[in-house]
Amino acid sequence: MTQYESVPNFSEGRDATKVAAIADAARTVPGVRVLDVESNADHNRSVISLVGEGEPLLEALFRMMRVAVTSIDLRTHVGEHPRMGAVDVVPFIPIGDATIEGAIRLSEQLGERVARELHVPVYLYAQSARVPERADLAVVRRGQFEGIRDTIGTDPAKRPDFGAPQVHPSAGVVAIGARPVLIAYNIYLATPDVAIAKRIAKAVRARDGGLPEVKALGFEIKERNQAQVSMNLTDFHTTPIPRVVEAVRAEAAKAGIRTVESEIVGLVPDDALLDAAESYLQLTHFDRRQILERRFADAPEAPGRSLASATLTEFARRLSERTPTPGGGSASAAAAAMGVALGEMVLRFSQPKDANDPILDAAIAEMATARDRLLAGVDEDTEAFEALRSARKALKVAPSEPSALNAHRDAVRRATEVPLATARLSHGSSERLAALRPKVRASIASDLTTAIALLEAGRIGALANVAINIPDLEGAGVDVGPIRAEARSLGML
């Protein structure tokens, strides 16, 4: 799965309703996740981090931009941060096996669509730039909204890559491009003097002979009565955060002041913070594989690791793999376990405020017991099927060996009994919850319906597994009459 991150910047950081509407537009696209929303009132700017595959991400960004273009008016916009558009900048950042070439293609596709449908001129910047000077966002943004508005039609250097040479009346223009991971990093000074912050910014930024891959500006943050050195670290491997901190501290000391604190805006790679930890702790021979969480994540999965204790994401991933286990039996037990758990919640909320209902008390206890048994069934079904696979292989090698025949018979029996137990618990719990519907609060009746539906899914799936194993069990010489009778009473066709 090839994914990209994007961190579009919007020229709105004071109206939470507008920012929420922009973020919500991305959440309507399946496969796209909004990871973070950061707003700053002084800058009057918001940064929203989201991730997804190429086409869904492109669609989510377009929907966000459409909301922003209709709700943000740069003609009345005031903020500390330079801006040229309602949507100021939209970067595409490759993640994992995604490539910068793929990010460039996405930026071009989005740029063409934005100019055509939203009538906002687009400048391609960073590694998407078609004009070398536009690799630097500061060059693209030079003059800001008002300056670009006044020169875009006459200055060839301001001609956009997409769209007519005329700014959108209220939404201005936008820069769209592909770039590597960038860290937005701010340091606050123990002074409100913005002139000092601007001098420090000039001293540390790359374009004025400072630190490589560092962009910096000085701002006054009125709500804190402090000046701020606001930076973009465009390659934290070249210039790590500790080096930036020390440089700013040194420049601040020259002015007779100190730094107060710092902040990261949006998301940050963990390697960038580990660089800082290694520098501060003076770790000279530290291997990042010594980090517990990394070693745990990288370790091969133990064969006996519990499915029931896995995260939902991990369980779903393992279900999706082209492997025999986990399969339908484990999924059925998991669905039923969620059903009884949801049923427990419904019954707990339905208890009277003054005194517990003994009928509900008894039912809650039953649901808790069923939940534990069904969760155990998630792993038991996988173990039973793996044992059956092993028994089948042994039987192929020695088809007349008594021990192989007995092992195969026992394995088939176990592979039938486990899903039958799931079906039994699912059916009983479903009927119990349905009978208690009159006691359930009307406001959570939909949760009860969902609980029963999950239990029904568990019952149907488990019975399908029983049905598929009965012929093998019968062939192994087992009397399947009682099993077949119980399965039919639970609804097996």
C-alpha positions as CSV (number, residue, x, y, z in Angstrom):
1,M,0.0,0.0,0.0
2,T,1.6,3.2,-1.2
3,Q,0.7,6.1,1.1
4,Y,1.5,9.8,1.2
5,E,1.2,12.4,4.0
6,S,0.0,15.9,3.4
7,V,0.0,18.9,5.7
8,P,-2.0,21.7,4.0
9,N,-1.8,25.1,5.7
10,F,-5.0,27.2,5.9
11,S,-5.1,30.9,6.6
12,E,-7.6,30.5,9.5
13,G,-6.6,29.9,13.1
14,R,-9.2,31.8,15.1
15,D,-12.6,30.4,14.0
16,A,-12.7,26.8,15.3
17,T,-15.9,26.1,13.4
18,K,-14.3,26.9,10.0
19,V,-11.3,24.8,10.8
20,A,-13.4,21.9,11.9
21,A,-15.5,22.1,8.7
22,I,-12.3,22.0,6.6
23,A,-11.0,18.9,8.5
24,D,-14.3,17.2,8.4
25,A,-14.3,17.5,4.6
26,A,-11.3,15.1,4.5
27,R,-13.0,12.6,6.9
28,T,-15.7,12.0,4.3
29,V,-13.2,10.2,2.0
30,P,-12.8,6.5,2.7
31,G,-9.2,5.4,3.3
32,V,-8.0,8.9,4.4
33,R,-7.1,9.5,8.0
34,V,-6.9,13.0,9.6
35,L,-3.9,12.6,12.0
36,D,-3.7,16.1,13.6
37,V,-5.2,19.6,13.6
38,E,-3.1,22.5,14.9
39,S,-4.3,26.1,15.0
40,N,-2.6,29.3,16.1
41,A,-4.5,32.5,16.7
42,D,-1.6,34.9,16.4
43,H,-0.5,33.4,13.1
44,N,-4.2,33.0,12.2
45,R,-3.2,29.7,10.5
46,S,-4.0,26.1,10.8
47,V,-2.0,23.0,9.8
48,I,-3.9,19.8,9.2
49,S,-2.0,16.5,8.9
50,L,-3.6,13.7,6.9
51,V,-2.5,10.5,5.3
52,G,-3.8,8.1,2.6
53,E,-3.2,6.5,-0.7
54,G,-2.7,8.7,-3.7
55,E,-6.2,9.1,-5.3
56,P,-8.2,9.2,-2.0
57,L,-5.7,11.7,-0.5
58,L,-6.0,13.9,-3.6
59,E,-9.8,13.8,-3.3
60,A,-9.7,14.6,0.4
61,L,-7.4,17.6,-0.2
62,F,-9.6,18.9,-2.9
63,R,-12.7,18.7,-0.7
64,M,-10.8,20.6,2.1
65,M,-9.7,23.2,-0.3
66,R,-13.2,23.7,-1.7
67,V,-14.5,24.4,1.9
68,A,-11.6,26.8,2.6
69,V,-12.0,28.7,-0.6
70,T,-15.7,29.4,0.2
71,S,-15.1,30.3,3.9
72,I,-11.8,32.2,4.1
73,D,-11.5,35.7,2.8
74,L,-8.0,37.0,2.6
75,R,-9.2,40.6,2.0
76,T,-10.0,40.8,5.7
77,H,-7.4,38.3,6.9
78,V,-4.8,39.5,9.5
79,G,-2.1,37.3,11.1
80,E,1.6,37.2,11.9
81,H,2.4,34.4,9.4
82,P,3.0,35.4,5.7
83,R,0.2,34.1,3.5
84,M,-0.9,34.3,-0.1
85,G,-4.0,32.0,-0.2
86,A,-6.9,30.8,1.8
87,V,-5.2,27.5,1.3
88,D,-1.6,28.7,1.5
89,V,0.4,25.6,0.7
90,V,-0.3,21.9,0.1
91,P,2.7,19.5,0.2
92,F,2.7,15.8,-0.8
93,I,5.1,13.8,1.3
94,P,6.0,10.2,0.3
95,I,5.9,7.6,3.1
96,G,7.5,4.2,3.2
97,D,7.8,2.8,-0.3
98,A,6.1,5.8,-1.9
99,T,8.3,7.9,-4.2
100,I,8.9,11.6,-4.7
101,E,8.0,11.0,-8.3
102,G,4.6,9.8,-7.3
103,A,4.2,12.8,-5.0
104,I,5.1,15.1,-7.9
105,R,2.4,13.5,-10.1
106,L,-0.2,13.9,-7.4
107,S,0.7,17.6,-6.9
108,E,0.3,18.2,-10.6
109,Q,-3.0,16.4,-10.7
110,L,-4.3,18.4,-7.8
111,G,-3.0,21.7,-9.2
112,E,-4.7,21.2,-12.5
113,R,-8.0,20.4,-10.8
114,V,-7.9,23.3,-8.3
115,A,-7.2,25.8,-11.1
116,R,-10.0,24.3,-13.3
117,E,-12.7,23.8,-10.7
118,L,-12.0,26.3,-7.9
119,H,-10.5,29.0,-10.1
120,V,-7.5,29.5,-7.8
121,P,-4.1,29.9,-9.6
122,V,-1.6,27.3,-8.6
123,Y,2.2,27.5,-8.3
124,L,4.1,24.3,-8.2
125,Y,6.9,24.5,-5.6
126,A,9.6,22.4,-3.9
127,Q,10.5,19.3,-6.0
128,S,7.4,19.8,-8.2
129,A,8.7,23.2,-9.3
130,R,8.9,23.8,-13.0
131,V,10.6,27.1,-12.5
132,P,13.9,26.6,-10.5
133,E,13.3,29.7,-8.3
134,R,10.0,28.2,-7.1
135,A,11.7,25.3,-5.3
136,D,11.9,27.9,-2.5
137,L,8.4,28.5,-1.0
138,A,9.5,31.9,0.3
139,V,10.2,33.0,-3.3
140,V,6.7,31.9,-4.4
141,R,5.0,33.7,-1.5
142,R,7.1,36.9,-1.9
143,G,4.7,39.9,-1.8
144,Q,2.0,37.8,-0.1
145,F,-1.6,38.0,-1.2
146,E,-1.7,41.7,-1.9
147,G,1.6,41.9,-3.8
148,I,0.8,38.9,-5.9
149,R,-2.7,40.2,-6.6
150,D,-1.2,43.4,-8.0
151,T,1.6,41.8,-10.1
152,I,0.3,38.4,-11.3
153,G,-1.1,39.8,-14.5
154,T,2.0,41.9,-15.5
155,D,5.0,40.2,-14.1
156,P,6.1,37.1,-16.0
157,A,7.8,35.7,-12.9
158,K,4.4,35.6,-11.2
159,R,2.6,33.7,-14.0
160,P,1.1,30.6,-12.3
161,D,1.7,27.0,-13.4
162,F,-2.0,26.3,-13.6
163,G,-4.9,28.8,-14.0
164,A,-5.3,32.3,-15.3
165,P,-2.9,35.1,-14.2
166,Q,-5.5,36.5,-11.9
167,V,-5.9,35.8,-8.2
168,H,-9.1,34.4,-6.8
169,P,-10.7,37.6,-5.4
170,S,-11.0,36.2,-1.8
171,A,-8.9,33.0,-1.8
172,G,-5.8,34.3,-3.5
173,V,-3.4,31.7,-4.9
174,V,-1.9,28.4,-3.6
175,A,1.4,26.6,-3.7
176,I,1.3,22.8,-4.3
177,G,4.3,20.5,-4.4
178,A,6.2,17.4,-3.4
179,R,8.8,17.4,-0.6
180,P,10.4,15.2,2.0
181,V,9.3,15.3,5.7
182,L,9.6,18.8,7.2
183,I,9.6,19.7,10.9
184,A,7.8,22.9,11.9
185,Y,9.7,24.0,15.0
186,N,9.3,27.2,17.1
187,I,11.4,28.6,19.9
188,Y,10.0,31.3,22.3
189,L,12.3,34.0,23.7
190,A,12.2,35.7,27.1
191,T,11.4,39.0,25.4
192,P,8.5,40.5,23.4
193,D,11.1,42.3,21.2
194,V,10.4,41.0,17.7
195,A,13.4,42.7,16.3
196,I,15.6,40.3,18.3
197,A,13.7,37.3,17.0
198,K,14.2,38.5,13.5
199,R,17.9,39.0,14.0
200,I,18.2,35.4,15.4
201,A,16.1,34.1,12.5
202,K,18.4,35.7,10.0
203,A,21.5,34.3,11.8
204,V,20.3,30.7,11.8
205,R,18.5,30.4,8.4
206,A,20.3,28.8,5.5
207,R,19.6,31.5,2.9
208,D,21.6,34.1,5.0
209,G,24.5,31.8,5.6
210,G,23.1,30.0,8.7
211,L,22.3,26.4,9.2
212,P,21.7,24.2,6.2
213,E,18.1,23.2,5.5
214,V,16.7,25.7,8.0
215,K,14.2,28.4,7.2
216,A,13.4,30.9,9.9
217,L,11.3,34.0,10.6
218,G,10.8,36.1,13.7
219,F,7.3,36.9,15.0
220,E,5.7,38.7,17.9
221,I,3.2,36.4,19.7
222,K,1.0,39.0,21.4
223,E,-1.1,36.5,23.5
224,R,2.1,35.3,25.2
225,N,3.9,38.7,25.2
226,Q,6.9,36.9,23.7
227,A,8.9,36.9,20.5
228,Q,9.2,33.7,18.6
229,V,11.7,32.2,16.2
230,S,9.6,30.2,13.8
231,M,11.4,27.6,11.8
232,N,11.0,24.9,9.1
233,L,13.6,22.2,9.3
234,T,13.6,20.8,5.8
235,D,16.1,18.0,6.4
236,F,16.5,17.1,10.1
237,H,19.3,14.6,9.1
238,T,21.4,17.4,7.8
239,T,20.6,19.8,10.6
240,P,19.1,18.0,13.6
241,I,16.9,19.7,16.2
242,P,19.7,19.9,18.9
243,R,21.9,21.9,16.6
244,V,19.1,24.3,15.9
245,V,18.4,24.7,19.6
246,E,22.0,25.4,20.5
247,A,22.3,27.9,17.6
248,V,19.2,29.9,18.7
249,R,20.4,29.8,22.3
250,A,23.8,31.2,21.3
251,E,22.3,34.0,19.3
252,A,19.8,34.8,22.1
253,A,22.7,35.0,24.6
254,K,24.4,37.5,22.4
255,A,21.3,39.7,22.8
256,G,21.4,39.1,26.6
257,I,18.3,37.0,26.7
258,R,17.4,33.4,27.1
259,T,15.1,30.9,25.3
260,V,12.0,30.0,27.3
261,E,10.5,26.9,25.6
262,S,9.9,25.4,22.2
263,E,7.1,23.6,20.3
264,I,6.6,21.3,17.4
265,V,3.7,22.1,15.1
266,G,2.0,19.1,13.6
267,L,3.7,15.7,13.5
268,V,7.4,14.8,13.8
269,P,9.4,11.6,12.9
270,D,10.5,9.8,16.0
271,D,14.1,9.7,14.6
272,A,14.2,13.5,14.9
273,L,13.4,13.3,18.7
274,L,15.8,10.4,19.1
275,D,18.5,12.5,17.6
276,A,17.8,15.1,20.4
277,A,17.8,12.4,23.1
278,E,21.1,11.0,21.9
279,S,22.7,14.4,21.8
280,Y,21.5,15.4,25.2
281,L,22.4,12.1,26.9
282,Q,25.7,11.9,25.0
283,L,25.0,8.4,23.8
284,T,28.0,7.4,21.6
285,H,27.3,3.8,20.8
286,F,23.5,3.7,21.0
287,D,21.7,1.3,18.7
288,R,18.1,2.3,18.1
289,R,17.1,-1.3,18.1
290,Q,17.7,-1.1,21.8
291,I,14.5,0.8,22.1
292,L,11.9,-1.6,23.6
293,E,9.0,-0.6,21.4
294,R,11.0,-0.8,18.2
295,R,12.4,-4.2,19.1
296,F,8.9,-5.4,20.0
297,A,7.4,-4.1,16.7
298,D,10.2,-5.6,14.6
299,A,10.2,-9.0,16.3
300,P,8.7,-11.8,14.2
301,E,5.3,-12.7,15.6
302,A,5.4,-15.7,18.0
303,P,3.4,-18.6,16.7
304,G,1.4,-18.8,20.0
305,R,0.7,-15.1,20.3
306,S,-3.0,-14.5,21.2
307,L,-5.3,-13.2,18.5
308,A,-7.8,-12.1,21.2
309,S,-5.2,-9.8,22.7
310,A,-4.1,-8.3,19.4
311,T,-5.2,-4.8,18.4
312,L,-8.2,-4.6,16.1
313,T,-5.9,-3.3,13.4
314,E,-3.5,-6.3,13.8
315,F,-6.4,-8.8,13.9
316,A,-7.9,-7.3,10.7
317,R,-4.6,-7.4,9.0
318,R,-4.0,-11.0,9.9
319,L,-7.5,-11.9,8.7
320,S,-6.7,-10.2,5.4
321,E,-3.6,-12.3,4.7
322,R,-3.5,-15.2,2.3
323,T,-3.1,-17.7,5.1
324,P,-5.6,-20.4,6.3
325,T,-5.7,-19.0,9.8
326,P,-7.2,-17.0,11.3
327,G,-10.3,-17.6,9.3
328,G,-14.1,-17.6,9.5
329,G,-14.3,-19.4,12.8
330,S,-12.1,-16.9,14.6
331,A,-13.8,-14.0,12.9
332,S,-17.2,-15.4,14.0
333,A,-16.1,-15.8,17.6
334,A,-14.7,-12.2,17.6
335,A,-17.9,-10.8,16.1
336,A,-19.9,-12.6,18.8
337,A,-17.5,-11.4,21.5
338,M,-18.1,-7.8,20.4
339,G,-21.8,-8.5,20.4
340,V,-22.0,-9.7,24.0
341,A,-19.6,-6.9,25.1
342,L,-21.9,-4.3,23.5
343,G,-24.9,-6.1,25.1
344,E,-23.2,-5.8,28.5
345,M,-22.8,-2.0,28.0
346,V,-26.5,-1.7,27.0
347,L,-27.6,-3.6,30.1
348,R,-25.3,-1.6,32.4
349,F,-26.7,1.7,31.1
350,S,-30.3,0.4,31.5
351,Q,-29.9,-0.3,35.2
352,P,-32.3,1.9,37.3
353,K,-30.5,4.9,39.0
354,D,-31.9,4.1,42.5
355,A,-31.3,0.3,42.7
356,N,-30.0,-2.4,40.4
357,D,-32.5,-4.7,38.7
358,P,-31.6,-8.3,39.7
359,I,-32.7,-9.6,36.3
360,L,-30.3,-7.2,34.6
361,D,-27.6,-8.1,37.1
362,A,-27.9,-11.8,36.3
363,A,-27.9,-11.0,32.5
364,I,-24.8,-8.8,32.8
365,A,-22.9,-11.7,34.6
366,E,-24.0,-14.1,31.9
367,M,-22.8,-11.7,29.1
368,A,-19.4,-11.3,30.9
369,T,-18.9,-15.1,31.1
370,A,-20.0,-15.5,27.4
371,R,-17.6,-12.7,26.4
372,D,-14.6,-14.5,28.0
373,R,-15.5,-17.8,26.4
374,L,-16.0,-16.2,23.0
375,L,-12.7,-14.4,23.2
376,A,-11.0,-17.7,24.1
377,G,-12.8,-19.2,21.1
378,V,-11.0,-16.7,18.7
379,D,-7.7,-18.5,19.4
380,E,-9.1,-21.9,20.0
381,D,-10.6,-22.0,16.5
382,T,-7.2,-21.1,14.9
383,E,-5.5,-23.7,17.1
384,A,-8.1,-26.4,16.2
385,F,-7.7,-25.8,12.5
386,E,-3.9,-25.8,12.6
387,A,-4.1,-29.1,14.5
388,L,-6.4,-30.4,11.8
389,R,-4.0,-29.4,9.0
390,S,-1.2,-31.2,10.8
391,A,-3.3,-34.3,11.2
392,R,-4.3,-34.3,7.6
393,K,-0.6,-34.1,6.5
394,A,0.3,-37.0,8.9
395,L,-2.6,-39.1,7.5
396,K,-1.4,-38.6,3.9
397,V,2.0,-39.9,4.9
398,A,0.6,-43.0,6.8
399,P,-3.1,-43.4,5.7
400,S,-3.4,-46.8,7.6
401,E,-1.5,-45.9,10.7
402,P,-3.9,-46.2,13.7
403,S,-2.2,-43.3,15.5
404,A,-2.6,-41.1,12.5
405,L,-6.2,-42.1,12.0
406,N,-7.0,-41.4,15.7
407,A,-5.2,-38.1,15.6
408,H,-7.1,-37.0,12.5
409,R,-10.5,-38.1,14.1
410,D,-9.8,-36.1,17.2
411,A,-8.6,-33.1,15.3
412,V,-11.8,-33.1,13.1
413,R,-13.9,-33.4,16.3
414,R,-12.1,-30.5,17.9
415,A,-12.5,-28.4,14.7
416,T,-16.2,-29.0,14.8
417,E,-16.8,-28.6,18.6
418,V,-15.1,-25.2,18.8
419,P,-17.4,-23.4,16.3
420,L,-20.4,-25.3,17.7
421,A,-19.6,-23.8,21.1
422,T,-19.4,-20.3,19.4
423,A,-22.8,-20.9,17.8
424,R,-24.3,-22.1,21.0
425,L,-23.1,-19.0,23.0
426,S,-24.0,-16.6,20.2
427,H,-27.6,-18.0,19.9
428,G,-28.1,-18.1,23.7
429,S,-26.8,-14.6,24.2
430,S,-28.8,-13.2,21.3
431,E,-32.0,-14.6,22.6
432,R,-31.3,-13.4,26.2
433,L,-30.7,-9.8,25.0
434,A,-33.7,-9.9,22.7
435,A,-35.9,-10.9,25.7
436,L,-34.6,-8.0,27.7
437,R,-35.4,-5.3,25.1
438,P,-38.4,-4.0,27.1
439,K,-35.9,-3.1,29.9
440,V,-33.5,-1.3,27.6
441,R,-33.5,2.5,27.5
442,A,-34.9,3.9,24.3
443,S,-31.8,6.1,23.7
444,I,-29.6,3.0,23.4
445,A,-32.0,0.7,21.6
446,S,-29.9,0.9,18.5
447,D,-26.9,-0.4,20.4
448,L,-28.9,-3.4,21.4
449,T,-29.9,-4.0,17.8
450,T,-26.2,-3.9,16.8
451,A,-25.2,-6.3,19.6
452,I,-27.8,-8.8,18.5
453,A,-26.7,-8.4,14.8
454,L,-23.1,-9.1,15.8
455,L,-24.2,-12.2,17.7
456,E,-26.2,-13.4,14.7
457,A,-23.2,-13.0,12.5
458,G,-21.2,-15.0,14.9
459,R,-23.9,-17.8,15.0
460,I,-24.2,-18.0,11.2
461,G,-20.5,-18.0,10.6
462,A,-19.8,-20.6,13.3
463,L,-22.5,-22.9,12.0
464,A,-21.0,-22.7,8.5
465,N,-17.8,-24.0,10.0
466,V,-19.6,-26.8,11.7
467,A,-21.4,-27.8,8.5
468,I,-18.2,-28.0,6.5
469,N,-16.5,-30.3,9.1
470,I,-19.4,-32.7,9.7
471,P,-18.7,-34.8,6.5
472,D,-15.1,-35.3,7.6
473,L,-16.2,-36.2,11.1
474,E,-18.7,-38.7,9.7
475,G,-16.0,-40.2,7.5
476,A,-13.7,-40.7,10.5
477,G,-16.4,-43.0,12.0
478,V,-17.9,-40.6,14.5
479,D,-21.6,-40.6,15.2
480,V,-22.6,-37.1,14.1
481,G,-26.3,-37.4,14.9
482,P,-26.1,-35.4,18.1
483,I,-23.9,-32.8,16.6
484,R,-26.1,-32.4,13.5
485,A,-29.2,-32.2,15.7
486,E,-27.8,-29.5,17.9
487,A,-26.5,-27.5,14.9
488,R,-29.9,-27.7,13.2
489,S,-31.6,-26.5,16.4
490,L,-29.3,-23.5,16.3
491,G,-30.2,-22.7,12.7
492,M,-27.8,-24.7,10.5
493,L,-29.2,-25.4,7.1
